[in-house]
Amino acid sequence: MANTYSILAFDTANEVIALGLGALDPATRTVTCAESLRIPAHRASNTMLLPAIDDLLARHDLDRSRLAAVACGRGPGSFTGVRICIATAKGIASALGAPLIGVSTLDAVAWQLQAAGARGEALVLADAMRKEVYPVRYRLADEGAVRLEPDTVVKATEAAAALPDGDGLLIAGDALAKYADLFAHAGTLAPEGAWTPEGAGLLACVQAAWRAGEADPFDARRHDPALVLPVYTRLSDAEENERTRLASHDARDLRTGVQHAGKATIDHAGGIEYRPLDAAHAEDVAAMEQAVMGSDAWSTSAVLDDLPRKDRTWWAAFDGGKLVGYAGGWIVDGQLQILKVACDPAYRRRGIARTLLAQLASDARDLGATECTLEVRASNAGARALYEALHLRDLGARPHYYSDGEDARIMTGPLPLASHDVAGMELIVDQAAQEEESSPLALAGLARPLIIAIESSCDETAAALIDGNGTILADTVASQIDFHSRFGGVVPEIASRKHIEAICGVTQVCFETAAARLGIDQLDWRDVDAVACTYAPGLVGALVVGVAFAKSAAWAAGVPFIRVNHLEGHLYANKIAVPDIEPPMVVSLVSGGHTMLVHVRDWGDYRVLGTTIDDAVGEAFDKVAKALGLGYPGGPIISKLAAQGNPKAIRFPRAMMHSGDLRFSLSGLKTAVITYIHEQQRSGAELNLPDIAASFQAAVIDVQVAKAQTALDETGAREFCLGGGVAANPALRAAYLDVCGKRGVRVTMPPASACTDNAAMIALVALDRYHEGKFAGLDCDASAHTNLEEPY
């Protein structure tokens, strides 16, 4: 295949790896399958996929750089499996600069049935777990497999009950492994070998889309890897549970998350708060409907009836406790149909309607919608201008649509998503870059190696580029805080979803920022000497995305892949402040997931002196903030309040202060604070939030500082450092400076911006690993836990 246009296709949406290699003929829009595989891979696709791809290309004597295009399965199927597939495909396509075409896993199965000679109606059922299935009907004919319905998720029993006996269906799909008996009455079960996709089916999907004009494997702009997203069919559990709770007809003010004190839901410029609409405000919506919609207004009961529906999304805007706007949409057949959008006349021209529409669009995108449609009064020039500004086009009139006989204009176009930089997230550029190196440099003066590093261990997608001198050329972070704050903490499923959306954009911006700093026109994957990423510890679903993307990009670029321990990254973050810092040193790692003291005897040589036996410091801050109704993340909020309070007002316990070892315990302190809050509330006393925050923070700091002094005594180290998100706490930093100053110990602390998760610290570790020749294989996987004393 060396002299042909080649396409690589793969899928890992279920318990197998579907893998295919094809030849592209632009003249006839034909994809000829050269080899098609189905490889069993029970929960091991992230370790098996790249080696299988490498072997496939080797058998065909095909250099990866000659791949013209990449295709991947988008599901539906196992969420983790789908994300492994798409992250791998995005890494390969990004590094090659090749188009990435996403295809349906179920469509691939249907096309395989058609190719095997099956004709008539077929049903493909994918396992959705939780006793649910993804069912899609097809018509199999000589000309191909025609999909008859969109992707949905339903209970297996309900799907089976909806099928009449002897329906004549040919039934396939991996759900039959569980539910064959349940669906057997409706037709004929396909042979078990046809239940899961293989490479040929994926390639057939590409050919069908190509011939229909829906895809072009030679158009990289049209098939930007960043645009390919999984097929989910439902929101995350946290979002669905929130919608169910908010749609309750209980006449209480059911608020999302905690108390919305975080920046996630508040538009600080306008003082407007946005959150999913709850049933308690249905009457307010109906009242505004009467004021602005006239005879076409919805009643309270109509709003209450619509809120609980799974295919609906409703958002509201508030100024304090006052409803000032709302919008609702119906997500169906890949389209968001705007049902309602209204704003209090006194609050117009403040961008409220635009923001509400963007919230609907974000939900719709997560459920597979790609466009929106709506009706607007022909006479409503202001609204029509807004929609035109959002790139919706006028398709024509719907005569006498409104109750007073006025025509509606039908408008349609792309989803009106918010104009954020990356996947609806706030993008922070050069969070940890060294400003003294910000002047443009000639590329000829760039020290090798050039390494790009990726961090995705929790709720921030980050990428950084470093040169051989340790100069951080760019450091970018896409923050997900907006998506988690209303739930009072990080939701792992949402984090994983957002990583897969953001990872291409974050790395692209990283390259662009570095190119601008170097004074050159372009910098990309072809210029790097290695790719690194965090592999552990953290949220495993989030880590999987970074690992799959990074190692596949390294494979496609033909450079080494380096795996980095996230905790070691926090140790190295001190190099951002003092590049020439050298061990030995004692480091306090304090974050939402970790609290420990580490003796750094040398870079790569660590001894953990003590760690928490229960809660981490950051976790305790978050839980106390939640108990006080202060929002998420709790650390910054508690810190600001504590600065106004009396740290001696309440004597909270200093757990394990005199334990004789270097272990920590935060659970008892957290419980003591919560108990105090409840006691005050029961007695009717008003809570003094600043004093509670200051007293809690003082208890934390006293123990941290006491243990640090003991660690310095035991090790004899003359250097003390900090790492982790809580290391940005001003009071903690001041306390360490004070006690270490009195002991003649030098204190080094990362810039506050580099205390939270970032890729610059990962890149600094990777540079040392590169020089040591410590590279990871294509079978590397993510891990939720790891031992810092054995960092690689």
MARVOVO-152186 format. One record per residue (C-alpha): x, y, z negated. Coordinates in steps of 0.2 Angstrom, whole numbers, plus 5000, padded with zeros to 4 digits. Last residue first. Layout:
BEGIN
X,Y,Z
...
***
This chain:
BEGIN
5042,5029,4816
5039,5038,4799
5044,5024,4788
5044,5033,4771
5029,5042,4777
5020,5026,4777
5005,5026,4789
4986,5027,4789
4972,5030,4801
4983,5023,4815
4983,5027,4834
4990,5015,4847
5007,5012,4856
5006,4999,4870
5014,5010,4882
5030,5010,4871
5036,5022,4859
5053,5031,4860
5067,5034,4847
5082,5039,4858
5090,5049,4843
5090,5065,4854
5072,5062,4858
5067,5059,4840
5075,5075,4835
5065,5085,4848
5049,5075,4843
5050,5082,4825
5050,5099,4832
5036,5096,4844
5025,5089,4830
5028,5105,4820
5023,5116,4836
5007,5105,4838
4997,5113,4824
4987,5108,4809
4986,5121,4796
5002,5128,4787
5009,5135,4804
4997,5151,4803
5003,5154,4785
5021,5155,4791
5030,5140,4784
5037,5141,4767
5055,5140,4761
5059,5142,4743
5077,5143,4736
5080,5137,4719
5088,5148,4706
5077,5142,4692
5068,5158,4689
5066,5160,4708
5058,5143,4708
5045,5147,4696
5040,5164,4704
5041,5158,4722
5031,5143,4718
5017,5153,4709
5017,5166,4723
5014,5152,4736
5000,5145,4726
4992,5162,4724
4993,5165,4742
4985,5149,4748
4993,5145,4765
5001,5129,4758
4983,5123,4756
4984,5118,4775
4999,5107,4774
5017,5110,4770
5028,5118,4756
5047,5119,4753
5059,5118,4739
5078,5119,4740
5091,5117,4727
5087,5098,4725
5093,5090,4709
5082,5075,4712
5074,5073,4695
5074,5091,4690
5067,5097,4706
5053,5084,4705
5049,5089,4687
5048,5107,4693
5036,5102,4707
5025,5093,4694
5023,5108,4684
5019,5119,4699
5006,5108,4706
4998,5106,4689
4997,5124,4685
4991,5128,4703
4976,5117,4702
4970,5123,4685
4973,5141,4691
4962,5138,4706
4948,5132,4696
4949,5147,4684
4950,5159,4699
4935,5151,4707
4925,5151,4692
4929,5169,4687
4925,5175,4705
4909,5166,4705
4902,5172,4689
4886,5161,4689
4871,5169,4681
4865,5160,4665
4849,5152,4665
4854,5138,4653
4852,5125,4666
4862,5135,4679
4876,5137,4667
4877,5118,4663
4876,5114,4682
4890,5125,4686
4901,5118,4672
4897,5100,4677
4903,5105,4695
4919,5112,4688
4922,5097,4677
4919,5085,4691
4932,5094,4703
4944,5094,4689
4941,5075,4686
4943,5071,4704
4959,5081,4707
4972,5068,4701
4991,5069,4704
5006,5058,4702
5023,5064,4698
5026,5054,4682
5026,5057,4664
5007,5060,4663
5009,5077,4655
4999,5087,4668
4989,5072,4673
4973,5082,4674
4974,5100,4670
4957,5102,4663
4946,5118,4666
4948,5132,4653
4936,5146,4659
4940,5164,4659
4959,5162,4660
4960,5164,4679
4950,5180,4679
4942,5184,4695
4944,5195,4711
4958,5186,4718
4949,5170,4715
4935,5175,4727
4947,5176,4741
4956,5160,4737
4939,5151,4735
4934,5156,4752
4950,5152,4760
4950,5134,4753
4932,5130,4755
4931,5127,4774
4916,5127,4773
4902,5136,4764
4901,5145,4748
4886,5136,4740
4895,5135,4723
4895,5116,4724
4901,5117,4742
4916,5128,4737
4920,5115,4723
4919,5101,4736
4930,5111,4749
4943,5115,4736
4944,5097,4729
4946,5091,4747
4961,5103,4750
4969,5097,4734
4967,5079,4739
4955,5068,4729
4960,5051,4721
4976,5044,4715
4986,5059,4722
5004,5057,4727
5021,5055,4719
5039,5055,4723
5038,5049,4741
5055,5046,4747
5060,5052,4765
5074,5049,4777
5069,5055,4794
5077,5072,4792
5088,5070,4777
5085,5067,4758
5068,5074,4759
5061,5071,4742
5042,5071,4744
5028,5077,4733
5011,5073,4737
4993,5079,4740
4985,5073,4756
4969,5074,4766
4963,5092,4764
4980,5098,4762
4995,5099,4750
5012,5093,4755
5025,5099,4742
5043,5097,4748
5058,5094,4738
5074,5097,4748
5091,5089,4754
5090,5094,4767
5094,5107,4781
5085,5123,4786
5092,5130,4802
5076,5135,4810
5070,5144,4794
5051,5149,4796
5047,5137,4810
5059,5125,4802
5047,5124,4788
5034,5115,4799
5046,5100,4799
5039,5094,4783
5021,5096,4790
5026,5086,4806
5032,5072,4794
5015,5071,4788
5008,5070,4806
5019,5055,4810
5026,5057,4827
5025,5046,4843
5037,5050,4857
5033,5045,4875
5048,5045,4888
5046,5052,4905
5039,5046,4922
5026,5060,4923
5012,5047,4925
5018,5037,4910
5020,5052,4900
5003,5058,4904
4996,5041,4899
5006,5042,4883
4999,5059,4879
4980,5056,4884
4978,5039,4875
4988,5046,4859
4978,5062,4858
4961,5053,4861
4965,5039,4849
4970,5052,4835
4952,5059,4835
4944,5042,4833
4957,5037,4820
4954,5052,4809
4971,5055,4802
4988,5047,4799
4995,5044,4812
4999,5045,4831
5003,5063,4832
5009,5066,4850
5025,5068,4861
5028,5069,4879
5046,5069,4886
5057,5078,4899
5044,5090,4905
5045,5100,4922
5033,5089,4932
5020,5091,4918
5018,5109,4922
5026,5126,4923
5022,5140,4935
5026,5158,4941
5041,5161,4930
5045,5174,4917
5049,5161,4903
5036,5168,4892
5023,5168,4906
5028,5150,4910
5026,5145,4892
5008,5153,4891
5003,5144,4907
5010,5127,4901
5000,5129,4884
4985,5135,4893
4985,5119,4903
4988,5108,4887
4973,5116,4879
4962,5115,4894
4965,5096,4896
4963,5092,4878
4947,5102,4875
4933,5090,4880
4940,5074,4874
4945,5083,4857
4927,5089,4855
4919,5072,4856
4932,5065,4843
4929,5080,4831
4910,5078,4833
4911,5059,4828
4923,5063,4813
4911,5076,4806
4923,5088,4796
4915,5097,4782
4900,5107,4775
4889,5102,4790
4887,5120,4796
4906,5122,4796
4909,5108,4808
4906,5114,4826
4912,5132,4823
4928,5125,4815
4933,5116,4831
4948,5126,4834
4957,5125,4850
4975,5127,4846
4990,5133,4857
5008,5134,4854
5020,5140,4867
5039,5142,4870
5044,5135,4853
5063,5136,4853
5071,5121,4846
5086,5123,4857
5082,5109,4868
5065,5117,4873
5048,5116,4864
5030,5116,4871
5015,5115,4860
4998,5108,4861
4983,5108,4849
4966,5101,4847
4959,5105,4830
4947,5094,4819
4958,5080,4813
4973,5071,4820
4973,5079,4837
4991,5086,4839
5000,5086,4856
5018,5089,4860
5026,5095,4876
5045,5092,4877
5058,5102,4887
5075,5093,4885
5084,5104,4889
5089,5122,4886
5081,5135,4897
5094,5147,4904
5090,5142,4923
5071,5146,4919
5076,5164,4916
5069,5170,4900
5054,5183,4896
5054,5190,4879
5045,5180,4866
5060,5172,4857
5058,5183,4841
5040,5178,4841
5043,5160,4836
5027,5151,4842
5016,5145,4827
4999,5151,4833
5005,5155,4850
4987,5155,4858
4972,5152,4847
4957,5146,4857
4940,5147,4849
4930,5132,4855
4916,5131,4868
4926,5118,4878
4941,5129,4880
4942,5148,4883
4925,5153,4876
4913,5161,4888
4898,5153,4880
4889,5140,4892
4874,5146,4903
4873,5128,4911
4874,5130,4930
4860,5136,4941
4841,5138,4942
4828,5151,4943
4809,5149,4947
4800,5166,4947
4784,5166,4939
4768,5174,4946
4756,5184,4936
4738,5176,4933
4735,5182,4915
4738,5164,4909
4755,5163,4918
4759,5153,4933
4749,5162,4945
4760,5157,4960
4777,5149,4956
4789,5159,4966
4805,5156,4974
4822,5148,4971
4830,5163,4962
4848,5160,4957
4856,5157,4940
4874,5164,4938
4872,5170,4920
4872,5188,4926
4857,5182,4937
4849,5176,4921
4851,5192,4912
4845,5202,4927
4829,5191,4927
4826,5195,4909
4828,5214,4912
4817,5214,4927
4802,5205,4919
4789,5208,4932
4791,5191,4941
4789,5183,4924
4802,5170,4921
4802,5151,4924
4818,5141,4919
4831,5129,4926
4847,5123,4919
4862,5113,4926
4875,5100,4921
4866,5090,4908
4875,5075,4900
4869,5075,4882
4884,5085,4876
4880,5097,4890
4863,5100,4884
4868,5103,4866
4881,5117,4873
4868,5124,4884
4855,5126,4870
4869,5136,4860
4873,5146,4876
4855,5151,4878
4855,5157,4860
4871,5167,4863
4863,5175,4879
4847,5179,4870
4857,5188,4855
4868,5198,4866
4865,5214,4857
4854,5222,4870
4838,5218,4860
4837,5218,4841
4822,5230,4839
4813,5221,4852
4814,5205,4842
4821,5192,4854
4813,5178,4864
4819,5162,4874
4807,5148,4877
4805,5132,4887
4822,5132,4896
4824,5116,4906
4841,5109,4904
4845,5096,4917
4853,5079,4918
4837,5070,4920
4829,5078,4905
4834,5090,4892
4820,5102,4886
4825,5119,4879
4821,5131,4865
4826,5148,4861
4824,5159,4846
4827,5177,4840
4826,5190,4826
4821,5178,4811
4824,5188,4795
4833,5180,4781
4849,5190,4783
4848,5194,4802
4844,5178,4809
4845,5169,4826
4837,5153,4830
4841,5137,4840
4830,5123,4847
4835,5108,4857
4822,5095,4863
4825,5077,4871
4823,5069,4854
4807,5077,4849
4806,5083,4831
4804,5102,4835
4790,5101,4848
4775,5097,4837
4781,5110,4824
4782,5123,4838
4764,5119,4845
4757,5119,4827
4764,5136,4824
4755,5142,4840
4764,5145,4857
4762,5162,4865
4756,5163,4883
4742,5175,4879
4754,5188,4873
4772,5183,4874
4781,5196,4864
4771,5199,4848
4761,5183,4848
4777,5173,4851
4785,5183,4837
4772,5177,4825
4773,5159,4831
4792,5160,4828
4789,5166,4811
4776,5152,4808
4789,5139,4814
4802,5146,4801
4800,5132,4789
4801,5119,4803
4819,5123,4806
4828,5131,4821
4846,5126,4823
4858,5140,4817
4864,5157,4823
4868,5171,4811
4868,5189,4817
4880,5202,4809
4883,5209,4826
4902,5209,4827
4903,5195,4814
4893,5183,4824
4890,5170,4811
4888,5151,4813
4906,5146,4812
4913,5160,4802
4909,5151,4785
4896,5157,4773
4882,5147,4781
4875,5141,4764
4878,5123,4764
4875,5113,4780
4859,5118,4788
4845,5127,4779
4829,5120,4775
4819,5134,4768
4805,5124,4761
4788,5122,4768
4791,5103,4771
4785,5100,4789
4802,5091,4793
4810,5097,4809
4825,5103,4799
4828,5085,4792
4826,5077,4809
4837,5090,4817
4851,5088,4804
4850,5069,4806
4853,5070,4825
4867,5082,4822
4876,5072,4810
4873,5056,4820
4881,5064,4835
4870,5069,4849
4862,5056,4861
4864,5050,4879
4883,5049,4877
4890,5049,4895
4908,5054,4893
4915,5070,4900
4925,5074,4916
4927,5092,4919
4944,5094,4912
4951,5081,4925
4947,5094,4939
4937,5085,4952
4932,5100,4963
4949,5108,4962
4958,5091,4966
4948,5088,4982
4955,5072,4990
4945,5060,4981
4929,5069,4987
4913,5066,4977
4894,5070,4979
4895,5070,4998
4884,5055,4999
4899,5046,5007
4910,5050,4993
4898,5045,4980
4895,5028,4988
4914,5026,4990
4917,5031,4972
4904,5019,4965
4911,5005,4976
4928,5008,4968
4920,5006,4951
4912,4990,4956
4928,4983,4963
4938,4987,4947
4927,4976,4936
4911,4979,4926
4903,4968,4913
4888,4957,4915
4893,4948,4931
4903,4934,4923
4889,4930,4913
4879,4925,4928
4864,4936,4931
4848,4933,4920
4833,4931,4930
4816,4939,4926
4806,4948,4913
4805,4934,4901
4824,4932,4898
4824,4950,4890
4824,4945,4871
4833,4928,4874
4848,4937,4882
4849,4950,4868
4866,4949,4860
4877,4944,4874
4864,4951,4885
4870,4969,4880
4885,4966,4891
4875,4970,4906
4864,4960,4919
4846,4957,4923
4839,4952,4940
4821,4958,4939
4806,4948,4945
4794,4955,4932
4789,4938,4927
4783,4944,4910
4780,4962,4909
4794,4974,4903
4790,4987,4890
4792,4974,4876
4811,4972,4881
4815,4990,4880
4806,4992,4863
4815,4977,4856
4832,4983,4862
4829,5000,4853
4831,5014,4866
4845,5024,4874
4843,5033,4890
4853,5035,4906
4843,5042,4921
4831,5031,4932
4830,5023,4949
4848,5021,4953
4851,5014,4971
4863,5000,4974
4868,4999,4992
4863,4999,5011
4858,4981,5011
4847,4984,4996
4848,4983,4977
4835,4994,4968
4841,4999,4951
4834,5000,4933
4844,5007,4919
4844,5002,4901
4856,5008,4887
4853,4996,4872
4849,4998,4854
4850,4986,4839
4862,4998,4831
4875,4995,4845
4872,5003,4862
4875,4987,4872
4873,4990,4890
4858,4984,4900
4858,4983,4919
4841,4980,4926
4839,4974,4944
4826,4976,4958
4827,4968,4975
4843,4961,4983
4858,4951,4976
4872,4947,4988
4887,4948,4978
4891,4966,4984
4874,4971,4977
4878,4963,4960
4894,4972,4959
4886,4988,4964
4874,4986,4949
4889,4983,4937
4898,4999,4943
4882,5009,4941
4881,5004,4923
4899,5010,4920
4894,5027,4928
4908,5036,4938
4920,5050,4934
4931,5056,4948
4948,5063,4943
4958,5072,4957
4977,5072,4956
4989,5084,4948
4999,5069,4944
5001,5074,4925
4983,5079,4924
4977,5064,4933
4986,5052,4922
4982,5061,4906
4964,5063,4910
4962,5045,4915
4969,5040,4898
4958,5052,4889
4943,5045,4899
4946,5027,4896
4950,5029,4877
4935,5040,4876
4923,5027,4883
4930,5013,4872
4928,5024,4857
4910,5028,4861
4906,5010,4866
4895,5011,4881
4887,5023,4893
4900,5025,4900
4911,5037,4909
4921,5024,4919
4936,5031,4927
4943,5036,4945
4960,5042,4949
4966,5050,4965
4980,5051,4978
4991,5039,4969
5008,5041,4976
5017,5047,4960
5012,5030,4952
5025,5021,4964
5016,5007,4972
5025,4990,4975
5008,4981,4974
5013,4970,4960
5021,4985,4951
5005,4995,4953
4995,4982,4944
5009,4979,4930
5009,4998,4926
4990,4998,4925
4990,4983,4914
5003,4991,4902
4992,5006,4902
4976,4997,4897
4982,4985,4884
4986,4995,4868
4971,5007,4870
4960,4993,4876
4962,4983,4860
4945,4982,4853
4942,4965,4861
4952,4967,4878
4947,4954,4890
4953,4959,4907
4942,4961,4922
4952,4964,4938
4950,4970,4956
4964,4971,4969
4966,4979,4986
4948,4986,4986
4945,4996,5002
4937,5013,4999
4929,5020,5015
4925,5038,5019
4927,5034,5037
4940,5046,5042
4947,5049,5025
4952,5030,5022
4956,5028,5004
4965,5012,4998
4960,5004,4982
4967,4998,4965
4955,4991,4952
4954,4988,4933
4940,4984,4922
4946,4982,4904
4934,4971,4894
4925,4973,4877
4915,4988,4882
4917,5005,4889
4935,5002,4895
4935,5007,4913
4947,5008,4927
4950,5015,4944
4967,5019,4954
4966,5026,4971
4978,5025,4985
4981,5034,5001
4991,5023,5012
5010,5020,5016
5015,5011,5001
5000,5000,5000
***
